[in-house]
Amino acid sequence: MIIRGAVLAGGGSSRFGGRPKGLESVGGRRILDRVIGALTEGLGEPPLLVANHPEAAEWAPGLRVVSDTRPGLGALGGIYTAVIETPAPVVCVAWDMPFVSAGLVRALADSLEMVDLCLPESGGPRGVEPLCAIYGPACAGAIERSVAENDLRAIGFHRHVGVGILRETTVRRYGDPDRLFFNVNTAADLTRAQGLV
């Protein structure tokens, strides 16, 4: 089975002064490039870039860039677009996660057996990371159903599909979850990320 990758570069970066946060550097390298590198190394080919910004095509020449298929759905729209446009199965990673590793990407790619999607367990508010996960083809219809029900949460459609969890004990083989899933939303986060390098 061929597994694709997708970088989700959505959001208005409102907490980052409107600047595209994935273009900021961590450890001398743009966050976007770090995510592209992890997906490419983990899956063996460059990812798709899902971005609505008018200059997105200039951010990473050579990548295929698509805007949201169904605008206005937030993170859910990015996941849906990745599933439709790759086509799925696809490992999606948000472009503000500078420390996601190729090993974790590969582990997610290998986890899609007997389930329609698989998310890594973390210490985050949801307990799992929907913006660093693998989604299979069945997720497209499930997301459409969830949208029709007016549930736009990134995990709202999970009740319509088979969900797997990559347990924290497995995630820890590839790094500390607090670091792996650290995301840069503010200038303070960027400063903290530099310290985590």
Z-matrix of the N, CA and C atoms (Angstrom, degrees):
N
C 1 1.462
C 2 1.535 1 109.93
N 3 1.321 2 115.85 1 131.22
C 4 1.461 3 120.36 2 177.88
C 5 1.521 4 108.85 3 -85.41
N 6 1.317 5 115.90 4 126.22
C 7 1.471 6 121.63 5 177.78
C 8 1.522 7 108.14 6 -107.40
N 9 1.295 8 116.63 7 128.29
C 10 1.463 9 122.10 8 178.56
C 11 1.523 10 110.37 9 -96.93
N 12 1.311 11 115.38 10 170.99
C 13 1.452 12 121.48 11 175.10
C 14 1.518 13 110.50 12 -126.93
N 15 1.317 14 116.82 13 153.33
C 16 1.463 15 121.23 14 177.01
C 17 1.523 16 109.59 15 -145.81
N 18 1.317 17 114.99 16 133.35
C 19 1.461 18 121.71 17 173.14
C 20 1.522 19 107.02 18 -95.21
N 21 1.320 20 116.88 19 124.71
C 22 1.466 21 121.30 20 179.42
C 23 1.519 22 108.79 21 -96.64
N 24 1.321 23 115.46 22 106.77
C 25 1.468 24 121.09 23 -176.48
C 26 1.521 25 110.17 24 -110.73
N 27 1.310 26 115.52 25 51.92
C 28 1.455 27 119.89 26 -178.30
C 29 1.510 28 112.22 27 -93.82
N 30 1.296 29 115.18 28 -170.64
C 31 1.469 30 120.99 29 178.69
C 32 1.513 31 112.21 30 84.40
N 33 1.311 32 114.40 31 155.46
C 34 1.462 33 119.87 32 -178.48
C 35 1.509 34 113.85 33 -93.33
N 36 1.333 35 117.66 34 3.21
C 37 1.466 36 122.19 35 -178.46
C 38 1.522 37 111.49 36 51.54
N 39 1.337 38 115.99 37 38.56
C 40 1.460 39 119.96 38 -176.49
C 41 1.521 40 112.34 39 -61.53
N 42 1.344 41 116.82 40 -34.34
C 43 1.467 42 119.88 41 179.76
C 44 1.530 43 111.40 42 -80.64
N 45 1.336 44 115.78 43 -2.10
C 46 1.459 45 120.30 44 -179.91
C 47 1.526 46 110.01 45 -116.74
N 48 1.326 47 115.48 46 27.14
C 49 1.458 48 120.11 47 177.77
C 50 1.518 49 113.77 48 68.15
N 51 1.344 50 117.47 49 19.73
C 52 1.447 51 121.21 50 179.39
C 53 1.519 52 114.54 51 82.08
N 54 1.336 53 117.45 52 -7.07
C 55 1.477 54 120.21 53 178.24
C 56 1.521 55 109.78 54 -74.16
N 57 1.336 56 118.11 55 141.86
C 58 1.467 57 120.20 56 177.71
C 59 1.530 58 110.61 57 -63.42
N 60 1.310 59 116.86 58 105.56
C 61 1.468 60 120.32 59 -170.10
C 62 1.518 61 113.47 60 -65.77
N 63 1.315 62 117.56 61 -28.65
C 64 1.455 63 120.04 62 179.37
C 65 1.519 64 113.85 63 -67.75
N 66 1.331 65 116.15 64 -13.17
C 67 1.464 66 119.90 65 178.83
C 68 1.523 67 111.88 66 -89.95
N 69 1.326 68 116.71 67 -5.17
C 70 1.460 69 120.42 68 175.54
C 71 1.525 70 109.58 69 -72.08
N 72 1.325 71 116.66 70 153.73
C 73 1.464 72 120.83 71 -177.94
C 74 1.524 73 111.96 72 -98.76
N 75 1.307 74 114.91 73 140.94
C 76 1.467 75 123.01 74 172.77
C 77 1.524 76 106.53 75 -128.69
N 78 1.314 77 116.08 76 121.20
C 79 1.455 78 119.66 77 -177.95
C 80 1.519 79 112.81 78 62.97
N 81 1.341 80 116.05 79 33.24
C 82 1.458 81 120.95 80 177.88
C 83 1.521 82 114.99 81 79.25
N 84 1.332 83 117.49 82 10.08
C 85 1.467 84 121.15 83 -178.60
C 86 1.520 85 109.43 84 -137.07
N 87 1.327 86 117.40 85 136.65
C 88 1.459 87 119.89 86 -179.77
C 89 1.536 88 110.13 87 -59.49
N 90 1.328 89 115.16 88 143.49
C 91 1.463 90 119.60 89 178.55
C 92 1.528 91 109.49 90 -57.80
N 93 1.322 92 117.39 91 -43.22
C 94 1.457 93 121.70 92 178.71
C 95 1.530 94 110.91 93 -54.79
N 96 1.316 95 117.08 94 -45.43
C 97 1.466 96 120.55 95 -179.19
C 98 1.522 97 111.79 96 -66.28
N 99 1.310 98 116.80 97 -34.38
C 100 1.459 99 120.77 98 177.67
C 101 1.540 100 110.52 99 -64.70
N 102 1.343 101 116.24 100 -42.61
C 103 1.464 102 120.79 101 179.37
C 104 1.534 103 110.35 102 -68.24
N 105 1.320 104 116.47 103 -44.68
C 106 1.471 105 120.52 104 177.10
C 107 1.530 106 109.75 105 -57.29
N 108 1.315 107 116.65 106 -43.91
C 109 1.458 108 121.52 107 -179.59
C 110 1.518 109 112.49 108 -61.20
N 111 1.338 110 117.06 109 -44.11
C 112 1.464 111 120.87 110 -179.56
C 113 1.526 112 110.92 111 -64.44
N 114 1.336 113 117.01 112 -43.06
C 115 1.464 114 120.73 113 -179.79
C 116 1.526 115 111.01 114 -68.02
N 117 1.326 116 116.89 115 -42.19
C 118 1.463 117 120.40 116 -179.13
C 119 1.518 118 111.20 117 -65.36
N 120 1.325 119 116.56 118 -45.20
C 121 1.466 120 120.29 119 179.47
C 122 1.532 121 111.12 120 -67.01
N 123 1.313 122 116.77 121 -40.49
C 124 1.459 123 120.45 122 -177.02
C 125 1.516 124 114.11 123 -72.10
N 126 1.348 125 116.65 124 -30.27
C 127 1.466 126 120.27 125 -174.12
C 128 1.524 127 113.96 126 -113.84
N 129 1.340 128 116.80 127 -11.94
C 130 1.458 129 119.35 128 175.85
C 131 1.506 130 116.20 129 88.07
N 132 1.322 131 117.42 130 3.71
C 133 1.467 132 120.60 131 176.28
C 134 1.527 133 109.68 132 -156.53
N 135 1.336 134 116.92 133 155.96
C 136 1.465 135 119.94 134 -177.72
C 137 1.529 136 111.63 135 -64.52
N 138 1.324 137 116.38 136 149.26
C 139 1.465 138 120.45 137 -178.73
C 140 1.524 139 112.65 138 -84.36
N 141 1.306 140 113.97 139 170.69
C 142 1.453 141 123.61 140 168.15
C 143 1.523 142 107.52 141 -80.92
N 144 1.321 143 117.32 142 147.67
C 145 1.467 144 121.36 143 174.60
C 146 1.523 145 108.24 144 -112.11
N 147 1.333 146 116.19 145 116.66
C 148 1.464 147 121.88 146 177.64
C 149 1.517 148 107.28 147 -99.11
N 150 1.340 149 115.98 148 110.51
C 151 1.467 150 120.59 149 -174.74
C 152 1.517 151 109.98 150 -153.53
N 153 1.322 152 116.36 151 140.44
C 154 1.462 153 121.44 152 179.35
C 155 1.525 154 113.39 153 -100.12
N 156 1.315 155 117.17 154 -8.43
C 157 1.461 156 121.22 155 -177.86
C 158 1.530 157 109.82 156 -64.29
N 159 1.349 158 117.81 157 136.86
C 160 1.470 159 119.81 158 -177.46
C 161 1.526 160 114.82 159 -62.18
N 162 1.327 161 117.20 160 -21.18
C 163 1.466 162 119.76 161 -179.48
C 164 1.525 163 112.93 162 -101.67
N 165 1.322 164 117.12 163 11.25
C 166 1.464 165 121.17 164 -174.32
C 167 1.530 166 113.10 165 -58.45
N 168 1.315 167 117.49 166 -33.89
C 169 1.467 168 120.25 167 -178.52
C 170 1.529 169 111.87 168 -63.84
N 171 1.328 170 116.72 169 -21.49
C 172 1.471 171 120.69 170 -179.59
C 173 1.531 172 111.79 171 -88.54
N 174 1.303 173 118.23 172 -11.47
C 175 1.464 174 120.87 173 -174.68
C 176 1.524 175 113.01 174 -70.55
N 177 1.315 176 116.23 175 -36.82
C 178 1.469 177 120.09 176 -177.12
C 179 1.521 178 108.85 177 -146.16
N 180 1.338 179 116.53 178 77.96
C 181 1.460 180 120.19 179 -178.90
C 182 1.527 181 110.69 180 -52.65
N 183 1.313 182 115.53 181 136.47
C 184 1.460 183 120.01 182 -178.86
C 185 1.516 184 113.08 183 103.49
N 186 1.336 185 116.40 184 -22.48
C 187 1.464 186 118.84 185 176.58
C 188 1.523 187 109.91 186 -86.71
N 189 1.313 188 115.48 187 145.91
C 190 1.466 189 119.75 188 171.04
C 191 1.525 190 107.59 189 -75.87
N 192 1.314 191 116.49 190 130.45
C 193 1.460 192 121.73 191 -177.73
C 194 1.521 193 109.20 192 -118.63
N 195 1.324 194 116.46 193 130.70
C 196 1.463 195 121.13 194 176.64
C 197 1.526 196 108.91 195 -132.03
N 198 1.312 197 115.30 196 148.02
C 199 1.469 198 119.90 197 174.60
C 200 1.522 199 108.57 198 -94.22
N 201 1.322 200 116.40 199 167.95
C 202 1.465 201 120.96 200 -176.52
C 203 1.526 202 111.38 201 -54.68
N 204 1.309 203 115.78 202 130.38
C 205 1.461 204 121.99 203 177.49
C 206 1.526 205 110.38 204 -65.83
N 207 1.325 206 114.33 205 -37.47
C 208 1.464 207 120.26 206 176.70
C 209 1.516 208 107.76 207 -125.80
N 210 1.341 209 117.33 208 92.87
C 211 1.473 210 120.64 209 -176.58
C 212 1.523 211 112.45 210 -62.58
N 213 1.337 212 114.26 211 155.86
C 214 1.456 213 120.23 212 173.91
C 215 1.516 214 114.93 213 87.41
N 216 1.338 215 117.61 214 9.35
C 217 1.465 216 119.84 215 -178.97
C 218 1.523 217 112.78 216 -103.11
N 219 1.328 218 117.31 217 5.23
C 220 1.457 219 120.67 218 178.77
C 221 1.515 220 111.73 219 64.69
N 222 1.340 221 115.63 220 -142.67
C 223 1.468 222 120.88 221 -178.13
C 224 1.526 223 111.55 222 -59.53
N 225 1.323 224 116.29 223 -35.63
C 226 1.463 225 120.33 224 179.12
C 227 1.528 226 110.67 225 -60.43
N 228 1.324 227 116.51 226 -38.14
C 229 1.460 228 120.84 227 178.40
C 230 1.521 229 112.41 228 -64.74
N 231 1.337 230 116.42 229 -36.44
C 232 1.458 231 120.32 230 177.36
C 233 1.519 232 111.39 231 -65.83
N 234 1.324 233 116.52 232 -43.72
C 235 1.465 234 121.12 233 178.25
C 236 1.526 235 109.86 234 -62.69
N 237 1.322 236 116.51 235 -46.24
C 238 1.469 237 121.35 236 -179.74
C 239 1.530 238 110.85 237 -59.19
N 240 1.318 239 116.43 238 -45.33
C 241 1.470 240 120.71 239 -179.93
C 242 1.517 241 110.86 240 -61.85
N 243 1.327 242 117.37 241 -42.91
C 244 1.466 243 121.00 242 178.83
C 245 1.523 244 111.06 243 -61.56
N 246 1.333 245 116.71 244 -42.15
C 247 1.466 246 121.33 245 -179.40
C 248 1.531 247 110.45 246 -64.70
N 249 1.330 248 116.59 247 -41.53
C 250 1.463 249 121.44 248 -177.58
C 251 1.531 250 111.67 249 -74.04
N 252 1.317 251 116.04 250 -40.89
C 253 1.469 252 120.55 251 -169.56
C 254 1.527 253 115.19 252 -87.36
N 255 1.336 254 119.41 253 -15.98
C 256 1.472 255 117.56 254 -174.87
C 257 1.524 256 115.37 255 -77.71
N 258 1.274 257 128.62 256 -45.78
C 259 1.458 258 127.55 257 -14.77
C 260 1.530 259 111.39 258 -75.80
N 261 1.330 260 115.63 259 169.22
C 262 1.466 261 121.44 260 -178.17
C 263 1.524 262 109.92 261 -61.51
N 264 1.351 263 118.47 262 158.38
C 265 1.460 264 127.54 263 10.36
C 266 1.524 265 112.87 264 -75.20
N 267 1.337 266 114.02 265 144.53
C 268 1.461 267 120.09 266 -175.23
C 269 1.527 268 110.24 267 -141.99
N 270 1.333 269 115.44 268 134.01
C 271 1.464 270 120.99 269 172.38
C 272 1.522 271 106.79 270 -89.47
N 273 1.323 272 116.37 271 117.70
C 274 1.462 273 122.22 272 179.84
C 275 1.524 274 109.77 273 -101.80
N 276 1.339 275 115.75 274 135.33
C 277 1.461 276 120.70 275 175.80
C 278 1.519 277 108.18 276 -135.36
N 279 1.328 278 116.67 277 130.54
C 280 1.462 279 121.07 278 176.79
C 281 1.521 280 109.93 279 -66.49
N 282 1.309 281 116.16 280 146.39
C 283 1.461 282 120.34 281 -173.38
C 284 1.522 283 113.59 282 -79.97
N 285 1.336 284 116.62 283 4.10
C 286 1.462 285 119.24 284 177.94
C 287 1.523 286 111.74 285 -108.23
N 288 1.344 287 117.30 286 18.64
C 289 1.470 288 122.70 287 179.18
C 290 1.533 289 109.41 288 -109.97
N 291 1.327 290 117.43 289 88.17
C 292 1.465 291 119.76 290 -172.58
C 293 1.521 292 116.05 291 -72.14
N 294 1.330 293 117.94 292 -13.05
C 295 1.464 294 119.20 293 -172.33
C 296 1.531 295 115.01 294 -113.15
N 297 1.329 296 117.19 295 10.86
C 298 1.457 297 119.45 296 174.00
C 299 1.523 298 107.90 297 -62.58
N 300 1.330 299 116.85 298 134.84
C 301 1.462 300 120.17 299 -174.68
C 302 1.524 301 112.53 300 -104.54
N 303 1.327 302 115.17 301 157.53
C 304 1.461 303 120.99 302 177.32
C 305 1.528 304 110.77 303 -61.76
N 306 1.333 305 116.91 304 -35.62
C 307 1.459 306 120.30 305 178.58
C 308 1.516 307 112.38 306 -62.67
N 309 1.329 308 116.59 307 -41.48
C 310 1.460 309 120.52 308 178.04
C 311 1.526 310 110.10 309 -66.21
N 312 1.326 311 116.75 310 -41.88
C 313 1.467 312 121.09 311 177.64
C 314 1.529 313 109.95 312 -57.17
N 315 1.339 314 116.47 313 -45.94
C 316 1.460 315 121.01 314 -179.40
C 317 1.532 316 110.97 315 -64.66
N 318 1.335 317 116.04 316 -39.89
C 319 1.473 318 119.77 317 178.87
C 320 1.525 319 110.66 318 -62.64
N 321 1.331 320 116.98 319 -39.94
C 322 1.463 321 120.47 320 176.58
C 323 1.521 322 110.48 321 -64.28
N 324 1.332 323 116.22 322 -42.53
C 325 1.466 324 120.63 323 -179.98
C 326 1.525 325 111.26 324 -61.04
N 327 1.324 326 116.45 325 -33.17
C 328 1.462 327 121.09 326 -178.09
C 329 1.531 328 113.05 327 -85.01
N 330 1.329 329 116.98 328 -2.43
C 331 1.471 330 120.05 329 -171.17
C 332 1.519 331 114.33 330 -98.09
N 333 1.314 332 117.45 331 -1.44
C 334 1.468 333 119.94 332 -172.73
C 335 1.533 334 111.23 333 -89.59
N 336 1.318 335 115.89 334 62.85
C 337 1.465 336 121.15 335 176.18
C 338 1.522 337 107.98 336 -119.65
N 339 1.312 338 115.76 337 128.77
C 340 1.471 339 121.80 338 177.49
C 341 1.534 340 112.95 339 69.64
N 342 1.323 341 118.36 340 6.35
C 343 1.473 342 121.42 341 177.07
C 344 1.523 343 108.80 342 -136.08
N 345 1.331 344 116.06 343 166.17
C 346 1.465 345 121.26 344 -179.93
C 347 1.513 346 112.56 345 -96.15
N 348 1.338 347 116.49 346 -21.01
C 349 1.454 348 120.93 347 175.65
C 350 1.513 349 108.27 348 -154.11
N 351 1.327 350 116.02 349 157.99
C 352 1.465 351 119.82 350 178.14
C 353 1.519 352 109.26 351 -141.40
N 354 1.320 353 115.54 352 130.99
C 355 1.457 354 122.21 353 -179.21
C 356 1.523 355 109.91 354 -117.87
N 357 1.324 356 116.75 355 145.29
C 358 1.463 357 118.95 356 175.65
C 359 1.527 358 111.02 357 -79.75
N 360 1.313 359 115.48 358 142.38
C 361 1.460 360 121.94 359 177.07
C 362 1.524 361 108.48 360 -76.91
N 363 1.321 362 116.29 361 143.41
C 364 1.467 363 120.50 362 -179.72
C 365 1.518 364 109.93 363 -149.75
N 366 1.310 365 114.53 364 177.39
C 367 1.458 366 120.00 365 176.52
C 368 1.522 367 111.83 366 -93.52
N 369 1.328 368 117.45 367 13.51
C 370 1.467 369 121.91 368 -179.22
C 371 1.512 370 112.03 369 -71.22
N 372 1.339 371 116.79 370 176.46
C 373 1.462 372 121.42 371 -175.82
C 374 1.527 373 113.66 372 -59.50
N 375 1.328 374 118.20 373 -33.11
C 376 1.461 375 120.86 374 -179.81
C 377 1.524 376 112.26 375 -88.26
N 378 1.333 377 116.45 376 -16.18
C 379 1.458 378 120.12 377 -176.13
C 380 1.515 379 113.31 378 87.03
N 381 1.348 380 116.39 379 -15.11
C 382 1.463 381 123.27 380 176.62
C 383 1.527 382 107.89 381 -137.68
N 384 1.332 383 116.29 382 169.17
C 385 1.461 384 120.82 383 -176.49
C 386 1.530 385 111.12 384 -118.95
N 387 1.347 386 118.06 385 91.44
C 388 1.465 387 120.04 386 -179.20
C 389 1.527 388 114.08 387 -66.71
N 390 1.335 389 117.26 388 -19.02
C 391 1.463 390 119.37 389 179.55
C 392 1.521 391 112.05 390 -98.91
N 393 1.318 392 115.74 391 20.26
C 394 1.465 393 123.20 392 169.42
C 395 1.524 394 104.98 393 -150.13
N 396 1.329 395 116.27 394 77.31
C 397 1.458 396 120.83 395 -169.79
C 398 1.520 397 109.84 396 -154.93
N 399 1.338 398 115.64 397 168.48
C 400 1.459 399 120.51 398 176.76
C 401 1.523 400 109.87 399 -110.92
N 402 1.335 401 115.08 400 137.08
C 403 1.460 402 122.35 401 -176.55
C 404 1.525 403 110.07 402 -125.28
N 405 1.333 404 116.06 403 130.37
C 406 1.456 405 121.78 404 178.50
C 407 1.521 406 111.65 405 -93.19
N 408 1.334 407 116.83 406 175.04
C 409 1.471 408 121.69 407 -175.52
C 410 1.524 409 114.80 408 -58.16
N 411 1.339 410 117.36 409 -32.69
C 412 1.472 411 119.81 410 -177.96
C 413 1.529 412 112.42 411 -63.77
N 414 1.324 413 116.72 412 -17.26
C 415 1.471 414 120.02 413 -178.25
C 416 1.521 415 112.46 414 -67.04
N 417 1.337 416 117.35 415 -26.40
C 418 1.473 417 119.56 416 -179.04
C 419 1.524 418 110.77 417 -60.01
N 420 1.330 419 116.45 418 -54.18
C 421 1.462 420 120.02 419 179.64
C 422 1.518 421 112.65 420 -63.93
N 423 1.334 422 116.15 421 -35.37
C 424 1.465 423 120.03 422 179.80
C 425 1.519 424 111.08 423 -66.28
N 426 1.343 425 116.30 424 -39.51
C 427 1.468 426 119.88 425 178.22
C 428 1.525 427 109.71 426 -67.27
N 429 1.325 428 117.48 427 -42.21
C 430 1.473 429 120.32 428 178.34
C 431 1.532 430 110.15 429 -59.24
N 432 1.305 431 115.87 430 -41.20
C 433 1.471 432 120.24 431 178.78
C 434 1.523 433 110.56 432 -65.07
N 435 1.320 434 116.77 433 -42.55
C 436 1.458 435 121.13 434 179.95
C 437 1.530 436 111.09 435 -63.66
N 438 1.333 437 116.24 436 -41.28
C 439 1.476 438 120.43 437 178.12
C 440 1.528 439 109.95 438 -63.44
N 441 1.330 440 116.77 439 -41.42
C 442 1.465 441 120.49 440 178.35
C 443 1.523 442 110.93 441 -61.67
N 444 1.339 443 116.09 442 -28.48
C 445 1.467 444 121.26 443 177.64
C 446 1.529 445 111.76 444 -86.89
N 447 1.337 446 115.36 445 3.38
C 448 1.467 447 122.53 446 179.60
C 449 1.524 448 112.84 447 64.93
N 450 1.323 449 116.75 448 30.52
C 451 1.465 450 122.16 449 175.79
C 452 1.525 451 106.89 450 -108.43
N 453 1.323 452 116.22 451 103.62
C 454 1.467 453 121.11 452 -175.49
C 455 1.524 454 112.77 453 -102.44
N 456 1.315 455 117.42 454 14.09
C 457 1.458 456 119.61 455 176.96
C 458 1.523 457 109.56 456 -67.67
N 459 1.333 458 116.03 457 146.59
C 460 1.467 459 120.46 458 -179.16
C 461 1.525 460 111.94 459 -63.58
N 462 1.332 461 116.75 460 -19.98
C 463 1.472 462 119.94 461 178.85
C 464 1.535 463 111.41 462 -113.30
N 465 1.306 464 117.70 463 4.57
C 466 1.463 465 120.81 464 -176.67
C 467 1.513 466 113.85 465 -62.51
N 468 1.317 467 117.92 466 -34.00
C 469 1.461 468 121.13 467 -176.65
C 470 1.525 469 112.90 468 -79.87
N 471 1.324 470 117.69 469 -5.97
C 472 1.461 471 120.87 470 -176.52
C 473 1.525 472 112.75 471 -59.66
N 474 1.327 473 116.83 472 -27.24
C 475 1.468 474 118.81 473 -178.74
C 476 1.530 475 112.27 474 -68.58
N 477 1.337 476 116.68 475 -13.06
C 478 1.467 477 120.58 476 -178.33
C 479 1.531 478 113.09 477 -99.03
N 480 1.329 479 117.89 478 0.57
C 481 1.465 480 121.58 479 -176.96
C 482 1.533 481 110.36 480 -138.04
N 483 1.326 482 115.09 481 170.66
C 484 1.455 483 120.07 482 174.86
C 485 1.515 484 109.74 483 -84.77
N 486 1.328 485 116.12 484 123.68
C 487 1.463 486 121.71 485 -174.56
C 488 1.525 487 110.39 486 -111.61
N 489 1.336 488 115.78 487 130.87
C 490 1.452 489 121.59 488 173.93
C 491 1.517 490 110.43 489 -110.57
N 492 1.299 491 116.17 490 155.01
C 493 1.463 492 121.79 491 178.81
C 494 1.520 493 109.22 492 -121.72
N 495 1.326 494 116.09 493 127.25
C 496 1.459 495 121.06 494 171.36
C 497 1.522 496 105.69 495 -84.90
N 498 1.327 497 116.18 496 106.48
C 499 1.458 498 121.06 497 -171.02
C 500 1.523 499 112.79 498 -62.73
N 501 1.332 500 114.45 499 152.21
C 502 1.463 501 120.52 500 -176.40
C 503 1.529 502 111.64 501 -58.61
N 504 1.317 503 117.14 502 -33.04
C 505 1.464 504 118.89 503 178.67
C 506 1.523 505 110.83 504 -61.90
N 507 1.320 506 116.98 505 -34.95
C 508 1.472 507 121.26 506 176.39
C 509 1.515 508 110.53 507 -75.11
N 510 1.324 509 116.79 508 -44.07
C 511 1.470 510 121.23 509 179.23
C 512 1.522 511 110.50 510 -55.16
N 513 1.320 512 116.62 511 -39.51
C 514 1.467 513 121.15 512 -176.33
C 515 1.533 514 113.37 513 -65.76
N 516 1.310 515 117.37 514 -15.25
C 517 1.467 516 119.73 515 174.06
C 518 1.532 517 111.25 516 -64.96
N 519 1.328 518 115.46 517 -21.86
C 520 1.462 519 120.94 518 -175.42
C 521 1.519 520 113.13 519 -109.08
N 522 1.328 521 116.16 520 2.39
C 523 1.449 522 120.34 521 177.48
C 524 1.514 523 112.11 522 140.23
N 525 1.318 524 115.29 523 173.87
C 526 1.461 525 122.59 524 177.38
C 527 1.533 526 108.23 525 -71.97
N 528 1.338 527 118.75 526 123.27
C 529 1.467 528 120.13 527 -179.95
C 530 1.526 529 113.91 528 -53.60
N 531 1.331 530 117.49 529 -35.47
C 532 1.469 531 120.06 530 179.32
C 533 1.529 532 111.28 531 -61.69
N 534 1.320 533 116.83 532 -31.25
C 535 1.466 534 121.54 533 178.35
C 536 1.529 535 110.66 534 -86.74
N 537 1.326 536 116.56 535 -46.76
C 538 1.471 537 120.60 536 -178.46
C 539 1.529 538 111.93 537 -54.44
N 540 1.333 539 115.97 538 -41.74
C 541 1.464 540 120.01 539 -174.14
C 542 1.527 541 113.22 540 -102.56
N 543 1.316 542 115.93 541 11.48
C 544 1.473 543 119.40 542 178.22
C 545 1.525 544 108.30 543 -62.27
N 546 1.326 545 116.20 544 130.97
C 547 1.464 546 117.99 545 177.82
C 548 1.519 547 111.32 546 -123.13
N 549 1.319 548 114.29 547 146.46
C 550 1.461 549 122.32 548 -175.50
C 551 1.526 550 109.10 549 -96.92
N 552 1.331 551 116.25 550 104.63
C 553 1.464 552 121.63 551 178.72
C 554 1.524 553 112.73 552 -109.60
N 555 1.335 554 116.52 553 -24.20
C 556 1.459 555 120.58 554 -175.22
C 557 1.524 556 109.60 555 -133.76
N 558 1.325 557 115.42 556 169.67
C 559 1.465 558 120.21 557 176.41
C 560 1.528 559 110.16 558 -61.70
N 561 1.323 560 117.03 559 -35.88
C 562 1.468 561 120.82 560 178.14
C 563 1.527 562 110.53 561 -64.90
N 564 1.334 563 116.87 562 -38.41
C 565 1.470 564 120.55 563 176.85
C 566 1.526 565 110.48 564 -63.00
N 567 1.345 566 115.69 565 -38.65
C 568 1.462 567 119.48 566 -179.44
C 569 1.532 568 110.32 567 -63.69
N 570 1.333 569 115.88 568 -42.45
C 571 1.459 570 120.17 569 177.37
C 572 1.526 571 111.26 570 -62.04
N 573 1.332 572 115.09 571 -41.84
C 574 1.462 573 118.81 572 178.32
C 575 1.530 574 111.61 573 -65.73
N 576 1.322 575 117.14 574 -37.57
C 577 1.469 576 121.16 575 178.95
C 578 1.528 577 110.50 576 -61.58
N 579 1.328 578 116.40 577 -37.80
C 580 1.464 579 118.97 578 179.47
C 581 1.538 580 110.00 579 -61.90
N 582 1.319 581 115.56 580 -34.97
C 583 1.461 582 119.59 581 178.92
C 584 1.523 583 112.49 582 -72.64
N 585 1.334 584 116.75 583 -24.31
C 586 1.455 585 120.92 584 -179.12
C 587 1.533 586 112.28 585 -82.62
N 588 1.319 587 117.09 586 -14.23
C 589 1.473 588 120.22 587 -179.55
C 590 1.509 589 110.13 588 -61.16
